[in-house]
Amino acid sequence: MQPYSSSSSSSSRSGPAPDVRRVNFTLGTWAEDEDPFTSWWKNRDDLLTLAYAVGMGGLVATSVFIFDVSIQYVHDLPDIFAQLHVGGGRATGLVIGDTAIPFRCVMPIGAGFIVAYLQGWGFSPALKFLTRAIEGVVDDTKNAALPTSYWQVFRRALASVITLGSGASLGPEAPSVELGANTAAVFAPKHLSKRRQRMLVAAGAAAGVSAAFDAPATGALFAIEFVLKSSRLGLDRLSTSTVFASTSVAAGVIGFLRSQGQALGITGAATHLVGRIPYFSVNPNLLTDVLQFSVLGVGCAGAAVLLYEGVRVSEVVLRPLPRWVSAPLGGAVCGLIAFKFPQVQYGYINLEEIFRDSTRLSAVDLSSLLLAKIAATSVCVGGGLVGGLFAPSLFIGALVGDVMGHFVANRWGVADPTTLVVVGAAAVLGAACRAPLTAFGLMVEITRDTGLFVPLLASIGVASLVSEYAEGIFSEKLEAALSGIYLKEKLLFWGAGSDSPSPAMAAAAAAGSSPAAGESAGTALSSRAGSPGLGAGVVAMAVKQQQQQQKTVEAVIATPARLYVRHTLPLEQAKDALIARASQAAVVVDDSFTPLGIVYLDDIEAELVKQELLAEPDANFDRPAR
């Protein structure tokens, strides 16, 4: 048999015959022998990335341990001062005249002032902004840039410690994740490619979850679900190995530190969720489990929507205020709620009481506590206090499961109502935080009960799906109400019917009702020569946002449009114009100066980055021409 060649092929092809060695090299099966040094030198960046991931796992785990211990010490400050004969401690409260105010009502207010002061010095970005900053996308916030020093990371972590130690209704998991991700961003070698830097950020985030929950598998799932979900930046051997190495090292280090800390009597060394859920065993009945826990998923979806929309409303009301006003105000409202419902404040002990059914509360009292927790969490987030939604979501979901257990546990034949509590906690976490895989993995890893597989899958799946649809319907009505209250130029931003034109439109009409006249007045930007086909992207993006209402009303309030652009303007030129005018948004108009919608700078930059990434050659997909 003759070897295959281009001349023997039945189909003629232009160009030389493919080089078999070249193809084998691309596939990673280079046939010729290489000395070890040459092989190492070719893969030095991969080895360096793995080495940094291992070191990052240990560093993040140590940081999270100090973070947890510090929260407990801040919480115990009144008792520490009492030992120094300053005040009477938590048992007495803050005594003003003849009145004693519980510290749980006072400390969140003080925390608000301190957090506002720290934020004035600058924080490291949240995780969602950090990954976009690595890709070169500039978001609509002064903190949405790569951290330049570890002091930014430290200030955000310190703000979280003070927030949670004061008893605010937030959780430590998101700060632990951001601590890990930002630490990785600061210490990652800058000569590495952006792709490898993002791998290290994912490794840091995974280490943060692993250390916060003592759940390494959940940390890996979280990194895959949130950071490595891009098809071009994730799920190859290097990225998964990086995440696995970091999360496993973090689990080992945090376990060692906590065991040694408990042996030494360090307060707060045992602050984690593992061991707080009582052991139980579920006898699986697939059909019954799917039906029963799907109903539970619907109830959890409702709670998740209330939490999400409550946070949005709180942000609209409080975020326009100066931070030194909004943060203490959010802490004050949380303190007032905590005066009646102490369980709303941070602390795994409150969650443990629900899991173990030791509260002995009626269904009515549990429902009241549920609404109080949603309100307290919403005002804390809206006010700008620093914390996460993982722990509040777990608490809210546990309450939903407990409430349903009062009504249906006996009717459904559920032997242990704790099943509803645990599954409900995971369902709200998955729906509210958009993390179904993380929620599933967390509960399986913590309980170590494979009998929960079907209940968790059914409940989390239904909760995520129902909350997505319910959120869309509820958001439309909420957007309309908030738009009517806060937006004056509805015609420009939302395309709502209006008989009278806005002042900007009237000025443009007075100038000649043409783009050229508007440009001469400094209110419009005419189209210049640019790359063909890019101009349509501006109007398509604006119309899509207008139809789907992707931008929230609070984003519109925070980013006023000071610029008009033609619908034919190329994206690159639209970006330059927005940056030159220091504007985060622009109104897109047609040739008759009729508004078509609004386009945002961060969306333009994201689209440009996407086009650049799609244009780049990829060794995994773009094979040499044959």
C-alpha positions as CSV (number, residue, x, y, z in Angstrom):
1,M,0.0,0.0,0.0
2,Q,1.4,3.4,-1.0
3,P,1.5,6.1,1.6
4,Y,-1.1,8.9,1.3
5,S,0.0,11.9,-0.7
6,S,-1.8,14.9,-2.2
7,S,-1.2,13.4,-5.7
8,S,-2.9,10.2,-4.8
9,S,-5.9,11.8,-3.2
10,S,-9.1,11.7,-5.2
11,S,-9.7,15.4,-4.5
12,S,-7.2,18.0,-5.7
13,R,-6.1,20.6,-3.2
14,S,-4.0,23.7,-3.7
15,G,-0.8,24.2,-1.9
16,P,1.8,21.7,-0.7
17,A,1.0,18.5,1.1
18,P,0.6,18.8,4.9
19,D,3.6,18.2,7.1
20,V,2.7,15.2,9.3
21,R,5.3,16.2,11.9
22,R,3.7,19.6,12.1
23,V,0.3,18.2,12.7
24,N,1.6,15.8,15.3
25,F,3.3,18.7,17.0
26,T,0.1,20.6,17.1
27,L,-1.7,17.7,18.7
28,G,1.0,17.3,21.3
29,T,2.3,14.0,19.9
30,W,5.7,15.1,18.6
31,A,7.4,11.9,17.6
32,E,11.0,12.9,17.7
33,D,12.9,12.7,21.0
34,E,13.6,15.9,22.9
35,D,16.0,16.3,25.8
36,P,14.3,17.1,29.2
37,F,15.6,20.7,29.3
38,T,14.1,21.5,25.9
39,S,10.8,20.0,26.9
40,W,10.8,21.9,30.2
41,W,11.7,25.2,28.5
42,K,8.8,24.9,26.1
43,N,6.4,24.3,29.0
44,R,8.0,26.7,31.6
45,D,4.9,29.0,31.7
46,D,2.6,26.1,32.4
47,L,4.9,24.8,35.2
48,L,5.2,28.3,36.6
49,T,1.4,28.7,36.6
50,L,1.0,25.4,38.4
51,A,3.6,26.4,40.9
52,Y,2.0,29.7,41.6
53,A,-1.4,27.9,42.0
54,V,0.0,25.7,44.7
55,G,1.5,28.6,46.5
56,M,-1.7,30.6,46.1
57,G,-3.7,27.8,47.7
58,G,-1.6,28.0,50.9
59,L,-1.5,31.8,51.0
60,V,-5.3,32.2,50.5
61,A,-6.1,29.5,53.1
62,T,-3.9,31.3,55.6
63,S,-5.5,34.6,54.7
64,V,-9.0,33.2,55.1
65,F,-8.1,31.7,58.5
66,I,-6.9,35.1,59.7
67,F,-10.0,36.7,58.2
68,D,-12.4,34.3,60.1
69,V,-10.6,34.8,63.4
70,S,-10.6,38.5,63.0
71,I,-14.4,38.6,62.5
72,Q,-14.8,36.8,65.8
73,Y,-12.5,39.2,67.6
74,V,-14.4,42.2,66.2
75,H,-17.7,40.6,67.4
76,D,-16.2,40.1,70.9
77,L,-14.9,43.7,71.2
78,P,-17.5,44.8,73.8
79,D,-16.5,41.8,76.0
80,I,-12.8,42.5,75.5
81,F,-13.3,46.1,76.6
82,A,-15.3,44.9,79.5
83,Q,-12.3,42.8,80.7
84,L,-10.4,46.1,80.6
85,H,-13.1,47.7,82.8
86,V,-14.5,49.7,79.9
87,G,-18.2,49.1,79.6
88,G,-20.2,46.2,80.7
89,G,-19.9,44.0,77.6
90,R,-22.6,42.5,75.4
91,A,-24.6,41.4,78.4
92,T,-25.1,45.0,79.5
93,G,-25.1,46.8,76.2
94,L,-24.2,50.4,75.4
95,V,-25.4,52.4,78.4
96,I,-26.6,55.9,77.6
97,G,-28.0,57.6,80.7
98,D,-30.6,55.2,82.0
99,T,-31.0,53.4,78.7
100,A,-29.1,50.3,77.6
101,I,-28.9,49.7,73.9
102,P,-27.9,46.2,72.7
103,F,-24.6,46.2,70.9
104,R,-26.2,44.3,68.0
105,C,-28.1,47.5,67.2
106,V,-25.2,49.9,67.6
107,M,-22.2,48.2,66.1
108,P,-23.5,48.0,62.5
109,I,-23.8,51.8,62.5
110,G,-20.2,52.2,63.5
111,A,-19.2,49.7,61.0
112,G,-20.9,51.7,58.3
113,F,-18.8,54.8,59.1
114,I,-15.6,52.8,59.1
115,V,-16.4,51.0,55.8
116,A,-17.2,54.3,54.2
117,Y,-13.8,55.7,55.3
118,L,-11.9,52.6,54.0
119,Q,-13.7,52.7,50.7
120,G,-12.6,56.3,50.3
121,W,-9.0,55.0,50.1
122,G,-10.0,52.4,47.4
123,F,-10.9,48.8,47.3
124,S,-9.8,45.9,45.2
125,P,-12.6,45.0,42.6
126,A,-15.3,42.4,43.1
127,L,-14.8,39.1,41.4
128,K,-17.1,39.8,38.4
129,F,-15.2,43.1,37.7
130,L,-11.8,41.5,38.3
131,T,-12.2,38.9,35.5
132,R,-13.4,41.5,33.1
133,A,-10.5,43.8,34.0
134,I,-8.0,41.1,33.1
135,E,-9.6,40.9,29.7
136,G,-9.2,44.6,29.2
137,V,-12.9,45.6,29.8
138,V,-13.4,48.8,31.7
139,D,-16.5,48.7,33.8
140,D,-18.7,51.5,35.1
141,T,-17.0,51.9,38.5
142,K,-13.8,53.5,39.7
143,N,-12.9,50.2,41.5
144,A,-13.3,48.0,38.4
145,A,-9.6,47.8,37.6
146,L,-6.9,45.3,38.4
147,P,-5.6,45.8,42.0
148,T,-2.2,47.5,41.9
149,S,-1.1,46.7,45.5
150,Y,-2.1,44.3,48.2
151,W,-3.2,47.3,50.3
152,Q,-6.4,47.5,48.2
153,V,-7.0,43.8,48.9
154,F,-6.3,44.3,52.6
155,R,-8.7,47.3,52.9
156,R,-11.6,45.3,51.3
157,A,-10.9,42.4,53.6
158,L,-10.7,44.7,56.6
159,A,-14.0,46.3,55.6
160,S,-15.6,42.8,55.4
161,V,-14.2,41.9,58.8
162,I,-15.7,45.0,60.4
163,T,-19.0,44.5,58.6
164,L,-19.4,40.9,59.6
165,G,-18.0,41.3,63.1
166,S,-20.6,44.1,63.8
167,G,-23.3,41.6,63.0
168,A,-24.5,42.9,59.6
169,S,-26.8,40.5,57.7
170,L,-24.2,39.4,55.2
171,G,-21.9,36.4,54.8
172,P,-18.1,35.8,54.7
173,E,-18.0,33.5,51.7
174,A,-18.0,36.1,48.9
175,P,-15.3,38.2,50.7
176,S,-13.2,35.0,51.1
177,V,-13.6,34.4,47.4
178,E,-12.6,38.0,46.5
179,L,-9.7,37.8,48.9
180,G,-8.4,34.8,47.1
181,A,-9.0,36.1,43.6
182,N,-7.5,39.5,44.2
183,T,-4.5,38.0,46.0
184,A,-3.9,35.9,43.0
185,A,-4.3,39.0,40.7
186,V,-1.7,40.9,42.7
187,F,0.9,38.2,43.0
188,A,0.5,36.6,39.6
189,P,3.6,37.1,37.4
190,K,2.8,40.0,35.0
191,H,4.8,38.4,32.1
192,L,2.3,35.6,31.9
193,S,-0.5,35.8,29.3
194,K,-3.9,37.1,30.3
195,R,-5.2,33.6,29.9
196,R,-2.8,32.2,32.5
197,Q,-3.4,35.2,34.8
198,R,-7.1,34.4,34.7
199,M,-6.3,30.8,35.5
200,L,-4.5,32.0,38.6
201,V,-7.5,34.2,39.5
202,A,-9.7,31.2,39.2
203,A,-7.3,29.2,41.4
204,G,-7.4,31.9,44.0
205,A,-11.2,32.0,44.0
206,A,-11.4,28.3,44.2
207,A,-9.0,28.3,47.2
208,G,-11.2,31.0,48.9
209,V,-14.3,28.8,48.6
210,S,-12.4,25.7,49.7
211,A,-11.1,27.4,52.8
212,A,-14.4,29.2,53.6
213,F,-16.5,26.0,53.5
214,D,-13.9,23.3,54.0
215,A,-15.2,22.0,50.6
216,P,-12.4,21.6,48.0
217,A,-14.7,20.0,45.4
218,T,-17.2,22.9,45.7
219,G,-14.3,25.3,45.3
220,A,-13.4,23.7,42.0
221,L,-17.0,23.8,40.8
222,F,-17.3,27.4,41.7
223,A,-14.2,28.4,39.7
224,I,-15.4,26.5,36.7
225,E,-18.9,27.9,37.0
226,F,-17.9,31.5,37.5
227,V,-14.4,32.2,36.2
228,L,-13.6,29.5,33.7
229,K,-17.0,29.4,31.9
230,S,-15.7,31.1,28.8
231,S,-15.1,28.4,26.2
232,R,-11.8,30.0,25.1
233,L,-10.4,30.5,28.6
234,G,-11.4,27.4,30.5
235,L,-11.8,23.7,30.8
236,D,-8.5,22.5,29.3
237,R,-6.0,20.4,31.2
238,L,-3.9,23.3,32.4
239,S,-6.8,25.4,33.8
240,T,-8.5,22.5,35.6
241,S,-5.1,21.3,37.0
242,T,-4.5,24.8,38.2
243,V,-7.8,25.0,40.0
244,F,-7.5,21.4,41.4
245,A,-4.0,22.1,42.8
246,S,-5.0,25.3,44.5
247,T,-8.2,24.1,46.0
248,S,-6.7,20.9,47.4
249,V,-3.7,22.7,48.9
250,A,-6.1,25.3,50.5
251,A,-8.2,22.5,52.0
252,G,-5.2,20.9,53.6
253,V,-3.7,24.1,54.9
254,I,-7.0,25.4,56.3
255,G,-7.7,22.1,58.0
256,F,-4.3,22.2,59.7
257,L,-4.7,25.8,60.8
258,R,-8.1,25.2,62.3
259,S,-7.1,22.1,64.1
260,Q,-4.1,23.8,65.6
261,G,-6.1,27.0,66.3
262,Q,-8.7,25.0,68.3
263,A,-5.9,23.2,70.2
264,L,-4.4,26.6,71.1
265,G,-7.8,28.0,72.1
266,I,-7.9,30.7,69.4
267,T,-11.3,32.3,69.3
268,G,-13.0,31.8,65.9
269,A,-10.7,29.1,64.7
270,A,-13.6,26.7,64.2
271,T,-15.8,29.2,62.2
272,H,-17.1,27.1,59.3
273,L,-20.2,25.3,58.2
274,V,-19.0,21.7,58.3
275,G,-20.4,19.9,61.3
276,R,-23.3,22.3,61.8
277,I,-25.7,20.2,59.7
278,P,-26.8,17.2,61.6
279,Y,-26.2,13.8,60.0
280,F,-29.2,12.2,58.5
281,S,-29.9,9.6,55.9
282,V,-32.5,9.8,53.1
283,N,-34.1,6.8,51.7
284,P,-34.4,7.8,48.0
285,N,-37.7,7.4,46.2
286,L,-37.0,8.9,42.8
287,L,-40.5,9.7,41.5
288,T,-41.8,11.0,44.9
289,D,-38.6,13.0,45.5
290,V,-38.8,14.7,42.1
291,L,-42.4,15.8,42.7
292,Q,-42.1,16.8,46.3
293,F,-38.9,18.7,46.0
294,S,-39.9,20.4,42.8
295,V,-42.7,22.0,44.8
296,L,-40.1,23.1,47.3
297,G,-38.1,24.5,44.5
298,V,-41.0,26.8,43.5
299,G,-41.2,28.2,47.0
300,C,-37.4,28.7,47.1
301,A,-37.6,30.5,43.7
302,G,-40.1,33.0,45.2
303,A,-37.7,33.7,48.1
304,A,-34.7,34.1,45.8
305,V,-36.7,36.6,43.7
306,L,-37.6,38.6,46.8
307,L,-34.0,38.7,47.9
308,Y,-32.7,39.7,44.5
309,E,-35.3,42.4,43.9
310,G,-35.0,43.7,47.5
311,V,-31.3,44.2,46.9
312,R,-32.0,46.1,43.7
313,V,-34.6,48.4,45.3
314,S,-32.3,49.1,48.2
315,E,-29.4,50.0,45.9
316,V,-31.6,52.4,44.0
317,V,-32.7,54.1,47.2
318,L,-29.4,54.2,49.0
319,R,-26.6,54.1,46.5
320,P,-27.2,57.7,45.2
321,L,-26.5,58.9,48.7
322,P,-22.9,59.6,49.8
323,R,-21.3,56.5,51.1
324,W,-20.7,58.0,54.6
325,V,-24.5,58.4,54.7
326,S,-25.7,55.2,53.0
327,A,-23.4,52.8,54.8
328,P,-24.3,53.9,58.4
329,L,-27.9,54.2,57.4
330,G,-27.9,50.6,56.1
331,G,-26.3,49.5,59.4
332,A,-28.8,51.4,61.4
333,V,-31.8,49.8,59.6
334,C,-30.1,46.4,60.1
335,G,-29.7,47.1,63.8
336,L,-33.3,48.1,64.2
337,I,-34.4,44.8,62.5
338,A,-32.0,42.9,64.7
339,F,-33.5,44.4,67.8
340,K,-36.7,42.4,67.1
341,F,-35.1,39.5,65.2
342,P,-31.6,38.9,66.5
343,Q,-31.2,35.9,64.2
344,V,-30.9,38.0,61.1
345,Q,-27.3,39.0,62.0
346,Y,-24.3,37.1,60.8
347,G,-23.4,33.9,62.6
348,Y,-23.4,30.2,61.6
349,I,-25.0,29.5,65.0
350,N,-28.2,31.0,63.7
351,L,-28.2,28.8,60.7
352,E,-27.3,25.7,62.8
353,E,-30.4,26.4,65.0
354,I,-32.6,26.2,61.9
355,F,-30.9,23.0,60.6
356,R,-31.3,21.3,64.0
357,D,-34.9,22.6,64.4
358,S,-33.9,24.0,67.8
359,T,-35.7,27.4,67.4
360,R,-39.2,25.8,68.1
361,L,-40.7,28.7,66.1
362,S,-44.2,28.5,64.5
363,A,-44.7,28.8,60.8
364,V,-45.9,32.4,61.3
365,D,-42.8,33.4,63.3
366,L,-40.5,31.7,60.7
367,S,-42.2,33.6,57.9
368,S,-41.7,36.9,59.7
369,L,-38.1,36.0,60.3
370,L,-37.8,35.2,56.6
371,L,-39.0,38.6,55.5
372,A,-36.9,40.3,58.2
373,K,-33.8,38.5,56.9
374,I,-34.5,39.6,53.3
375,A,-35.0,43.2,54.4
376,A,-31.9,43.3,56.6
377,T,-29.7,41.7,53.9
378,S,-31.1,44.1,51.2
379,V,-30.3,47.3,53.2
380,C,-26.8,46.1,54.1
381,V,-26.0,45.5,50.4
382,G,-27.7,48.6,49.2
383,G,-26.0,50.7,51.9
384,G,-22.5,49.5,50.7
385,L,-21.5,47.3,53.6
386,V,-19.0,44.7,52.5
387,G,-20.1,41.1,52.6
388,G,-21.6,38.2,50.6
389,L,-25.0,36.7,49.9
390,F,-24.0,33.0,50.3
391,A,-24.7,32.8,54.0
392,P,-28.0,34.9,53.8
393,S,-29.2,32.7,50.9
394,L,-28.5,29.5,52.9
395,F,-30.4,31.0,55.9
396,I,-33.4,32.1,53.8
397,G,-33.6,28.8,52.0
398,A,-33.4,26.9,55.3
399,L,-36.3,29.0,56.6
400,V,-38.4,28.2,53.4
401,G,-37.8,24.5,54.0
402,D,-38.7,24.8,57.7
403,V,-41.9,26.7,56.9
404,M,-42.9,24.0,54.3
405,G,-42.0,21.3,56.8
406,H,-44.6,22.6,59.2
407,F,-47.3,22.1,56.5
408,V,-46.3,19.2,54.3
409,A,-43.7,17.0,56.1
410,N,-46.3,14.6,57.5
411,R,-48.5,14.7,54.4
412,W,-45.5,13.9,52.1
413,G,-44.2,11.2,54.4
414,V,-40.9,12.9,54.9
415,A,-39.4,11.1,57.9
416,D,-36.9,13.9,58.7
417,P,-38.0,17.5,58.1
418,T,-34.3,18.4,58.1
419,T,-34.2,17.2,54.6
420,L,-36.5,20.0,53.5
421,V,-34.4,22.5,55.4
422,V,-31.1,21.4,53.8
423,V,-32.4,21.1,50.3
424,G,-34.2,24.5,50.6
425,A,-31.0,26.1,51.7
426,A,-29.2,24.8,48.6
427,A,-32.1,25.7,46.3
428,V,-32.2,29.4,47.3
429,L,-28.4,29.6,47.1
430,G,-28.4,28.2,43.6
431,A,-31.2,30.5,42.4
432,A,-30.3,33.7,44.2
433,C,-26.5,33.5,43.5
434,R,-26.8,32.0,40.0
435,A,-24.7,29.1,41.2
436,P,-26.6,25.8,40.8
437,L,-23.5,23.6,40.4
438,T,-21.9,25.2,43.4
439,A,-25.0,24.8,45.6
440,F,-25.4,21.2,44.6
441,G,-21.7,20.4,45.3
442,L,-21.7,22.3,48.5
443,M,-24.6,20.4,50.1
444,V,-23.4,17.0,48.9
445,E,-19.9,17.7,50.2
446,I,-21.0,19.0,53.6
447,T,-23.6,16.3,54.3
448,R,-21.8,13.5,52.5
449,D,-25.2,11.9,51.8
450,T,-25.7,10.6,48.3
451,G,-29.4,10.1,49.0
452,L,-29.7,13.9,48.5
453,F,-28.7,13.8,44.9
454,V,-32.3,13.6,43.4
455,P,-33.9,16.0,45.9
456,L,-31.1,18.5,45.3
457,L,-31.2,18.2,41.6
458,A,-34.9,18.6,41.4
459,S,-35.2,21.5,43.9
460,I,-32.2,23.5,42.6
461,G,-33.2,23.0,39.0
462,V,-36.8,24.1,39.5
463,A,-35.7,27.0,41.7
464,S,-33.2,28.3,39.2
465,L,-35.6,28.0,36.2
466,V,-38.7,29.5,38.0
467,S,-36.7,32.3,39.5
468,E,-35.3,33.2,36.1
469,Y,-38.7,33.6,34.5
470,A,-40.3,35.2,37.6
471,E,-37.5,37.6,37.9
472,G,-38.0,38.7,34.3
473,I,-41.7,39.4,34.8
474,F,-41.2,41.1,38.2
475,S,-38.3,43.1,36.9
476,E,-40.3,44.6,34.1
477,K,-42.9,45.9,36.4
478,L,-40.3,47.1,38.9
479,E,-38.3,48.8,36.1
480,A,-41.4,50.6,34.9
481,A,-42.2,51.8,38.4
482,L,-38.7,52.9,39.2
483,S,-38.3,54.5,35.8
484,G,-41.3,56.6,36.4
485,I,-39.9,57.8,39.7
486,Y,-36.2,58.3,38.9
487,L,-35.9,58.8,35.2
488,K,-36.9,62.1,33.6
489,E,-36.0,61.5,30.0
490,K,-37.9,58.3,29.5
491,L,-38.0,58.9,25.7
492,L,-34.3,58.7,25.4
493,F,-33.6,55.8,27.8
494,W,-36.6,53.5,27.4
495,G,-38.4,54.6,24.2
496,A,-41.5,55.2,26.3
497,G,-44.3,57.2,24.6
498,S,-44.1,60.9,25.3
499,D,-45.9,63.8,23.7
500,S,-43.3,66.4,24.8
501,P,-39.7,66.0,23.7
502,S,-36.9,66.1,26.2
503,P,-34.8,69.3,26.7
504,A,-31.9,67.7,24.8
505,M,-34.2,66.8,21.9
506,A,-35.7,70.3,21.8
507,A,-32.2,71.8,21.7
508,A,-31.2,69.6,18.9
509,A,-34.4,70.4,17.0
510,A,-33.8,74.1,17.5
511,A,-30.3,73.6,16.1
512,G,-31.7,72.3,12.9
513,S,-33.0,68.8,13.7
514,S,-30.1,67.2,12.0
515,P,-27.1,65.2,13.2
516,A,-24.7,67.8,11.7
517,A,-26.4,70.6,13.5
518,G,-26.4,68.6,16.7
519,E,-22.7,67.9,16.3
520,S,-21.9,71.6,15.9
521,A,-23.7,72.2,19.2
522,G,-21.6,69.5,20.8
523,T,-24.6,67.1,21.3
524,A,-24.0,64.6,18.5
525,L,-21.1,62.8,16.9
526,S,-21.3,62.4,13.1
527,S,-20.1,59.2,11.5
528,R,-16.6,59.1,10.1
529,A,-14.9,56.6,8.0
530,G,-14.3,53.4,9.8
531,S,-14.3,49.6,9.5
532,P,-17.3,48.4,7.5
533,G,-19.9,46.5,9.4
534,L,-18.9,47.8,12.8
535,G,-21.3,50.7,12.7
536,A,-24.3,48.4,12.7
537,G,-23.1,47.0,16.0
538,V,-23.9,50.3,17.9
539,V,-27.5,50.4,16.9
540,A,-28.0,46.6,17.2
541,M,-26.6,46.7,20.7
542,A,-28.7,49.7,21.7
543,V,-31.9,48.3,20.2
544,K,-31.3,44.9,21.9
545,Q,-30.8,46.5,25.3
546,Q,-33.9,48.7,24.8
547,Q,-36.0,45.7,23.9
548,Q,-34.7,43.3,26.6
549,Q,-34.1,46.0,29.2
550,Q,-30.7,44.5,30.0
551,K,-29.6,47.7,31.8
552,T,-31.2,48.2,35.2
553,V,-32.6,51.5,36.2
554,E,-29.9,52.1,38.9
555,A,-27.3,51.7,36.1
556,V,-29.1,54.4,34.1
557,I,-29.2,56.7,37.1
558,A,-25.5,56.2,37.8
559,T,-24.5,56.7,34.1
560,P,-26.2,59.8,32.6
561,A,-25.8,60.0,28.8
562,R,-24.0,63.2,27.8
563,L,-23.5,62.3,24.2
564,Y,-25.5,61.4,21.0
565,V,-24.0,59.1,18.4
566,R,-25.2,58.1,15.0
567,H,-26.3,54.5,14.5
568,T,-23.7,54.1,11.7
569,L,-20.8,55.0,14.0
570,P,-18.1,52.2,14.3
571,L,-17.7,50.7,17.7
572,E,-14.1,51.8,18.1
573,Q,-15.0,55.5,17.3
574,A,-18.0,55.3,19.7
575,K,-15.7,54.1,22.4
576,D,-13.2,56.9,21.8
577,A,-15.9,59.5,21.8
578,L,-17.4,58.2,25.1
579,I,-13.9,58.2,26.8
580,A,-13.2,61.7,25.5
581,R,-16.4,63.0,26.9
582,A,-16.0,61.1,30.2
583,S,-19.4,59.6,29.6
584,Q,-20.4,56.0,30.4
585,A,-23.4,56.0,28.0
586,A,-24.6,57.6,24.8
587,V,-28.0,57.9,23.1
588,V,-28.1,56.3,19.7
589,V,-30.0,58.2,17.0
590,D,-30.9,57.6,13.4
591,D,-30.4,60.0,10.5
592,S,-33.5,61.9,11.6
593,F,-32.2,62.3,15.1
594,T,-34.9,59.9,16.4
595,P,-33.6,58.0,19.5
596,L,-33.2,54.3,19.0
597,G,-31.9,53.4,22.4
598,I,-28.9,53.8,24.7
599,V,-25.5,52.2,24.4
600,Y,-23.1,51.7,27.3
601,L,-19.3,52.0,27.3
602,D,-18.8,48.7,29.1
603,D,-20.9,46.9,26.6
604,I,-19.0,48.4,23.7
605,E,-15.7,47.4,25.2
606,A,-17.0,43.9,26.0
607,E,-18.1,43.5,22.4
608,L,-14.7,44.7,21.1
609,V,-12.9,42.3,23.4
610,K,-15.2,39.5,22.2
611,Q,-14.4,40.3,18.5
612,E,-10.7,40.4,19.3
613,L,-10.8,37.0,21.0
614,L,-12.8,35.4,18.2
615,A,-10.3,36.7,15.7
616,E,-7.3,35.3,17.6
617,P,-6.0,31.9,16.4
618,D,-6.5,29.1,18.9
619,A,-4.2,26.1,18.9
620,N,-7.1,24.0,20.2
621,F,-9.4,24.8,17.4
622,D,-7.6,26.4,14.4
623,R,-5.7,23.5,12.8
624,P,-3.1,24.1,10.0
625,A,-4.6,24.1,6.6
626,R,-4.3,20.8,4.8
